[in-house]
Amino acid sequence: MIRRPLLSIAAATLLLAAHAVAQQGPDRTKAPVPGAAPELHLPPIEKKTLSNGLPVWIVQQHKVPVVHVELVVRAGSSADPAQKFGLASLTADMLDEGAGSRSALEIADAIDFLGADLSTSSTSDASYVDLHVPAARLGDALPVMADVVARPTFPDAELKRIREERLTSLLQAADDPEELIQYAFPRLVFGPSHRFGTAFIGTAASLRSFTVADLKSFHTASYRPQNATLMVSGDVTEATVMPMLERTLGAWTGGTAGAPTALTDARQLTARRVYLVDKPGAAQSQIRIGWIGVPRSTPDYFALQVLNTVLGGSFTSRLNQNLREEHGYAYGAGSLFDMRRAAGPFYASAGVQTDKTADALTEFFKELTRIHEPIPADELDRAKNFVSLLLPRRFETTQTTANALAQIFVYDLPQDFYATFTSRVRAVTADEVKRAADKYVQPDKFAVVIVGDRKVIEPGVRALNLGAVTIVPTEDIFK
């Protein structure tokens, strides 16, 4: 018979103590105290330059055998020429519709065969070409990306197809309140002459006017090594990737152009006005309340991040808790400072029940007014934790890492921006948040834009006496 050793008295005592604790169960009389935030150790950025002057930023991440390469061109819709709104966006969209000796389908086939993904896009301040590829296939995929960047052919047949797609999307937006508010609010706040008053894709008139020559001209002027930076993140080393990049992009020169004209800030609103866009039969009223916000360069950036988290930047924000959780007027409500190189919009927004439109407006202004009061210490701490603890998400994957690096380039951020991010958020005080609220959240000067069933909502909206009410025809939004 095998004899098992007896437990020591000490071990038996520990087991009995553990059993007693387990029998007691957790203490549910108070919330658990969060532990210390984990430290974020960011990988270093290796900065190199190709022979043509194109900067290359490399971040090595070897956990997964993939690589993300992102070319960032500092020319987005803000660089659209006058009377050609939508040109930057359309140019970016057309880059992979034919390049070098390949057609659009041949580009797609080549990328699919490599198990890669190639995409192009454009924002207000930049245009992007992104390649996500297994590390072993990087050398095969880079020539395709280089053609898309440097040698797009802009086939006329593809231009016609994409133009029709965009014209169709404008028609659909005019008939969908949730889409329509996204066009109406900037048009009414910035006006039709400012670039931010028109959607990034442009207008029907501008889209119909674009030619292949327009796209080639914009590409030549904007897509240049001197106006771009290449972000590389993933399972690479400088010694292996730089020769590949030199072979494929080192000869790219682009065109010549002077510095683009800086987009001026629009004239700020000075009095509250209400704008109603009629959509008969709409089941919800789409509401946006705000004005012109701040540029990304604002010195109040960190205070505004905390302020907006409290107001409407998280699920537990005041706006969402009020309109969704307490009153049930909306599925969700929030607010946003859309920061660009020039001042973008600030707005609070929600889609609310049609018959609760006036009630929802009352609650919106209640929170927009209450944000000027001192924020309790525990609420301030929760907001700072929310902002700072989201930072690691920007470096979870090779793609998000490249995107994070791109922000440094596009907005001229300091190189230690992410390394000091958490400490700067934690340093925000209640007084700084209040000063930011007093300066940037002034409800008595906001535009109140509502897309909904006028017949149902207009009497209640007028009864609130928020300001002069203007009825805006849908067609005026898209001119």
C-alpha positions in Angstrom: 0.0 0.0 0.0 1.3 3.5 -0.9 1.3 5.8 2.1 0.5 9.4 1.4 2.4 12.0 3.5 0.2 13.8 6.1 -0.2 17.5 5.7 1.9 19.6 8.0 0.1 21.5 10.7 1.0 24.8 8.9 -0.4 23.7 5.6 -3.6 22.4 7.2 -4.0 25.7 9.0 -3.7 27.6 5.7 -6.2 25.4 4.0 -8.7 25.9 6.8 -8.2 29.7 6.6 -8.7 29.7 2.9 -11.9 27.7 3.2 -13.2 30.0 5.8 -12.6 33.1 3.5 -14.3 31.3 0.6 -17.3 30.5 2.8 -17.6 34.2 3.8 -17.8 35.3 0.1 -16.7 38.7 -1.3 -17.5 41.9 0.4 -20.2 43.5 -1.7 -20.8 46.4 0.5 -18.3 48.5 -1.3 -16.8 48.7 -4.8 -13.4 47.1 -5.3 -10.6 49.6 -5.4 -8.7 49.7 -8.7 -5.0 49.0 -8.6 -2.3 51.0 -10.0 -2.4 51.6 -13.8 0.0 49.4 -15.7 3.0 51.2 -17.2 3.0 51.6 -21.0 6.4 50.9 -22.5 6.5 52.3 -26.0 8.9 50.8 -28.6 11.5 53.3 -29.9 11.0 55.0 -33.3 13.9 54.5 -35.7 14.0 57.4 -38.1 15.6 56.9 -41.5 15.5 58.6 -44.9 15.4 57.2 -48.5 17.6 58.7 -51.1 14.8 60.8 -52.5 14.3 62.5 -49.1 11.2 60.4 -48.0 11.3 60.1 -44.2 10.8 56.5 -42.9 9.7 55.8 -39.3 10.2 52.2 -38.1 8.7 50.6 -35.0 9.7 47.0 -34.5 7.0 44.7 -33.2 7.9 41.0 -33.4 5.0 39.2 -31.7 3.2 38.5 -34.9 4.8 38.0 -38.4 3.0 40.9 -40.1 4.0 44.3 -41.2 1.9 47.5 -41.7 3.3 50.2 -44.1 1.5 53.5 -44.1 2.3 56.4 -46.4 1.0 59.6 -45.0 0.7 62.6 -47.3 0.0 65.9 -45.7 -2.7 66.9 -48.1 -6.4 66.2 -47.3 -9.7 67.9 -48.1 -8.4 71.1 -46.5 -6.1 71.3 -49.5 -8.9 71.2 -52.0 -8.7 74.1 -54.5 -11.5 76.6 -54.5 -14.5 75.4 -56.5 -13.1 71.9 -56.5 -14.3 70.6 -53.1 -13.9 66.8 -53.0 -10.8 66.6 -55.2 -8.4 65.3 -52.5 -10.9 62.6 -51.4 -11.6 61.5 -55.0 -7.9 61.5 -55.8 -7.1 59.2 -52.8 -10.0 56.9 -53.7 -8.8 56.6 -57.3 -5.2 55.7 -56.5 -5.7 51.9 -56.5 -8.1 51.9 -59.5 -5.2 51.5 -61.9 -1.5 52.0 -61.3 1.7 51.2 -63.2 0.9 48.4 -65.7 -2.0 47.0 -63.6 -5.7 47.6 -63.8 -7.9 47.9 -60.7 -8.7 44.2 -60.8 -5.1 43.2 -61.4 -4.1 45.2 -58.3 -6.7 43.5 -56.2 -5.7 40.1 -57.5 -2.0 40.7 -56.8 -2.7 41.9 -53.3 -5.1 39.0 -52.5 -2.6 36.4 -53.8 -0.1 37.7 -51.2 -2.6 37.5 -48.4 -2.3 41.3 -48.0 -4.6 44.3 -47.8 -4.1 47.5 -49.6 -6.3 50.6 -49.0 -6.4 54.3 -49.7 -8.2 57.0 -47.8 -8.3 60.7 -47.1 -9.3 62.9 -44.1 -9.4 66.6 -43.6 -5.6 67.0 -43.2 -4.0 64.0 -44.8 -4.2 61.2 -47.4 -3.1 57.6 -46.8 -2.0 54.5 -48.6 -2.0 51.5 -46.3 -0.4 48.1 -46.9 -0.9 45.3 -44.4 1.0 42.1 -45.3 2.6 39.0 -43.9 6.3 39.8 -43.2 7.4 37.0 -45.6 5.5 38.7 -48.5 6.5 42.3 -47.8 9.1 42.3 -50.7 6.5 41.2 -53.2 3.8 43.6 -52.0 5.8 46.8 -51.8 6.1 47.2 -55.7 2.3 47.1 -55.9 2.1 49.8 -53.2 4.8 51.9 -54.9 2.8 51.9 -58.1 -0.3 53.0 -56.3 1.6 55.8 -54.6 3.7 57.1 -57.4 2.2 55.9 -60.7 -1.6 55.9 -60.6 -3.2 56.0 -64.0 -6.7 57.4 -63.1 -8.6 55.5 -65.8 -11.5 57.5 -67.1 -13.9 54.5 -66.8 -13.1 54.1 -63.1 -13.5 57.8 -62.6 -17.0 57.7 -64.1 -17.9 54.7 -61.9 -16.7 56.2 -58.6 -18.3 59.6 -59.5 -21.7 57.9 -59.9 -21.2 56.1 -56.6 -20.6 59.3 -54.9 -23.5 61.1 -56.5 -25.7 58.2 -55.4 -24.4 58.5 -51.8 -25.4 62.2 -51.8 -28.9 61.3 -52.9 -29.1 58.7 -50.2 -27.8 61.1 -47.6 -30.5 63.7 -48.5 -33.2 61.0 -47.7 -31.7 59.7 -44.5 -32.0 62.0 -41.4 -29.0 60.3 -39.7 -26.8 61.0 -42.7 -28.4 64.4 -43.5 -27.5 65.9 -40.1 -23.8 65.1 -40.9 -24.1 67.4 -43.9 -26.4 70.0 -42.5 -24.6 70.9 -39.3 -21.2 71.9 -40.8 -22.9 73.7 -43.7 -24.9 75.8 -41.2 -22.1 76.4 -38.8 -19.2 77.0 -41.3 -21.1 78.3 -44.3 -20.9 77.1 -47.9 -17.7 79.1 -48.8 -15.5 77.5 -46.0 -14.1 74.1 -46.8 -15.5 72.6 -43.6 -19.0 73.6 -44.6 -19.0 71.1 -47.4 -18.6 67.3 -47.1 -15.2 65.8 -47.8 -16.6 64.1 -50.9 -17.7 67.5 -52.4 -21.0 68.4 -54.0 -22.8 67.1 -57.0 -21.7 70.0 -59.1 -18.0 69.6 -58.1 -18.1 65.9 -58.6 -19.5 66.2 -62.1 -16.8 68.8 -63.0 -13.8 66.6 -62.2 -11.7 65.3 -65.0 -8.7 62.9 -65.1 -6.5 66.0 -65.6 -7.8 67.4 -62.3 -6.8 64.2 -60.4 -3.4 64.1 -62.1 -2.7 67.7 -61.2 -3.6 67.3 -57.6 -1.6 64.1 -57.3 1.5 65.7 -58.9 1.3 68.7 -56.6 0.5 66.9 -53.3 2.0 63.4 -53.5 5.6 64.2 -53.1 8.4 62.8 -50.8 8.8 66.2 -49.3 5.2 66.2 -48.3 5.0 62.7 -46.9 6.3 60.2 -44.4 6.4 56.4 -44.4 5.4 54.6 -41.3 6.5 51.0 -40.9 5.5 48.9 -37.9 5.7 45.1 -37.4 8.0 42.2 -37.7 10.9 44.0 -39.5 14.3 45.4 -38.8 15.9 48.5 -40.3 18.5 46.4 -42.0 15.9 44.3 -43.9 13.2 46.8 -44.7 15.2 49.8 -45.8 16.7 48.1 -48.9 13.2 47.0 -49.9 11.8 50.5 -49.5 14.8 52.0 -51.4 14.2 49.7 -54.4 10.5 50.4 -54.6 10.1 54.0 -53.4 13.6 55.5 -53.5 13.2 56.8 -57.1 9.8 58.4 -56.5 10.1 62.2 -57.0 6.6 63.5 -57.4 6.0 67.0 -58.7 6.9 70.4 -57.5 4.7 72.7 -55.7 4.9 75.5 -53.2 3.6 75.3 -49.6 -0.2 74.9 -49.6 -2.2 77.8 -48.4 -3.2 77.4 -44.8 -6.9 77.0 -44.2 -8.2 80.0 -42.2 -10.5 79.5 -39.3 -14.2 80.3 -40.0 -16.0 83.1 -38.4 -17.3 82.1 -35.0 -21.0 82.2 -34.1 -22.2 85.0 -31.9 -25.8 84.2 -31.1 -27.9 81.1 -30.8 -30.1 80.1 -33.7 -32.3 77.1 -34.4 -32.3 75.4 -37.8 -35.0 72.9 -38.8 -34.6 70.6 -41.8 -37.9 68.9 -42.5 -38.1 65.2 -43.1 -41.8 64.2 -43.0 -42.5 60.9 -41.3 -39.1 60.7 -39.6 -39.2 58.3 -36.6 -36.5 60.2 -34.9 -35.2 63.7 -34.7 -31.5 64.0 -35.3 -30.0 66.8 -33.2 -26.6 68.5 -33.2 -25.9 71.5 -31.0 -22.6 73.4 -31.2 -20.3 75.8 -33.0 -16.7 76.1 -34.3 -14.4 74.3 -31.9 -10.6 74.3 -31.7 -7.6 73.3 -33.9 -5.5 70.3 -32.9 -2.7 72.7 -31.9 -4.7 74.1 -29.0 -2.8 74.3 -25.7 -6.0 73.2 -24.0 -5.9 69.8 -25.7 -5.6 67.7 -22.5 -8.1 69.7 -20.5 -10.6 69.4 -23.4 -10.1 65.6 -23.5 -11.1 65.4 -19.9 -13.9 67.9 -20.2 -15.4 66.1 -23.2 -15.2 62.7 -21.4 -17.3 64.1 -18.6 -19.8 65.8 -20.9 -20.3 63.3 -23.7 -17.2 61.4 -24.6 -17.9 58.1 -22.9 -20.8 55.8 -22.1 -20.9 57.0 -18.6 -20.8 60.7 -19.7 -23.5 63.1 -18.5 -25.2 63.4 -21.8 -25.5 59.7 -22.3 -26.6 59.0 -18.8 -29.2 61.7 -19.0 -30.8 61.2 -22.4 -30.4 57.4 -22.6 -30.3 55.9 -19.1 -32.4 58.4 -17.2 -35.0 59.5 -19.7 -34.8 56.9 -22.5 -35.1 59.6 -25.2 -32.2 58.1 -27.3 -30.1 55.0 -27.8 -27.1 57.1 -27.2 -25.9 60.7 -26.8 -22.5 62.3 -26.8 -20.3 65.2 -27.7 -17.1 65.7 -29.8 -14.3 68.2 -30.3 -13.3 67.4 -33.9 -9.8 68.8 -33.9 -8.1 69.4 -37.2 -5.1 71.6 -38.3 -7.7 74.4 -38.6 -10.5 74.6 -36.1 -13.1 71.9 -36.7 -16.6 71.7 -35.1 -17.6 71.0 -31.6 -21.1 69.5 -31.1 -23.3 67.5 -28.8 -25.6 65.1 -30.6 -28.2 62.4 -30.4 -31.0 60.8 -32.4 -34.1 61.1 -30.2 -37.8 60.0 -30.3 -39.7 62.4 -32.5 -42.3 63.1 -29.8 -39.5 63.8 -27.2 -37.6 66.3 -29.3 -38.4 69.4 -27.2 -37.8 67.5 -24.0 -34.5 66.2 -25.2 -33.4 69.7 -26.2 -34.2 70.8 -22.6 -31.9 68.1 -21.2 -29.1 68.9 -23.7 -29.0 72.5 -22.5 -29.3 71.4 -18.9 -26.0 69.4 -19.3 -24.3 72.1 -21.5 -25.0 74.6 -18.7 -24.1 72.3 -15.8 -20.7 71.5 -17.3 -19.6 75.0 -16.2 -20.0 74.1 -12.5 -17.0 72.6 -10.7 -16.7 68.9 -11.5 -16.6 66.7 -8.4 -13.2 65.1 -7.7 -14.4 61.5 -8.1 -16.0 62.3 -11.5 -12.9 64.1 -12.6 -10.7 61.2 -11.6 -12.9 58.7 -13.5 -12.6 60.9 -16.6 -8.9 61.1 -16.4 -8.6 57.4 -15.9 -10.8 56.8 -18.9 -8.7 59.0 -21.2 -5.3 57.8 -20.0 -6.0 54.1 -19.8 -7.2 54.1 -23.4 -3.8 55.0 -24.6 -2.4 51.4 -24.9 -5.2 50.6 -27.5 -3.3 52.9 -29.9 -0.4 50.4 -29.9 -2.3 47.1 -29.9 -1.6 46.2 -33.5 0.8 47.1 -36.2 -1.9 49.2 -38.0 -2.9 51.2 -34.9 0.7 51.8 -34.2 1.3 53.2 -37.7 -1.9 55.3 -37.3 -0.6 56.7 -34.0 2.7 57.7 -35.5 0.9 59.4 -38.4 -0.8 61.8 -36.0 2.7 63.0 -34.8 3.6 63.8 -38.4 0.3 65.3 -39.5 -0.2 67.6 -36.5 3.5 68.4 -35.7 3.2 66.8 -32.3 6.3 66.6 -30.0 8.1 63.3 -30.4 7.5 62.4 -26.7 3.7 63.0 -27.1 2.7 59.5 -26.3 5.4 58.9 -23.7 4.1 61.9 -21.7 0.4 61.5 -22.6 -0.7 59.8 -19.3 1.1 62.2 -17.0 -0.3 65.2 -18.8 -3.8 63.8 -18.6 -3.3 63.0 -14.9 -2.1 66.6 -14.3 -5.3 68.2 -15.5 -7.0 70.1 -12.7 -10.7 70.9 -12.1 -9.9 74.6 -12.6 -8.4 73.9 -16.0 -11.5 71.9 -17.0 -13.8 74.7 -15.8 -11.8 77.4 -17.7 -12.0 75.2 -20.9 -15.7 74.8 -20.4 -16.2 78.5 -20.0 -14.2 79.3 -23.1 -15.3 76.6 -25.5 -18.8 75.6 -24.4 -21.0 78.6 -24.7 -24.6 77.3 -25.2 -26.1 80.8 -25.7 -24.1 81.1 -29.0 -24.6 77.6 -30.3 -26.3 76.5 -33.5 -29.1 74.1 -32.9 -29.6 71.9 -35.9 -32.5 69.5 -36.1 -33.5 67.1 -38.9 -37.0 65.7 -38.3 -40.7 65.8 -38.9 -41.4 69.5 -38.9 -45.1 69.1 -38.5 -44.7 67.2 -35.3 -41.7 68.9 -33.7 -41.8 72.6 -34.6 -44.4 73.7 -32.1 -42.5 72.2 -29.1 -39.2 73.5 -30.4 -40.5 77.1 -30.8 -42.1 77.0 -27.4 -38.6 76.6 -25.8 -37.6 80.0 -27.1 -34.0 78.9 -27.8 -33.6 81.5 -30.5 -34.7 82.5 -34.0 -35.9 79.5 -35.9 -35.0 79.0 -39.6 -36.5 76.4 -41.8 -33.8 75.0 -44.1 -34.7 73.2 -47.4 -32.8 70.0 -47.8 -31.5 71.1 -51.2 -29.7 74.1 -49.7 -27.5 71.7 -47.7 -26.0 70.1 -50.8 -25.4 73.1 -53.0 
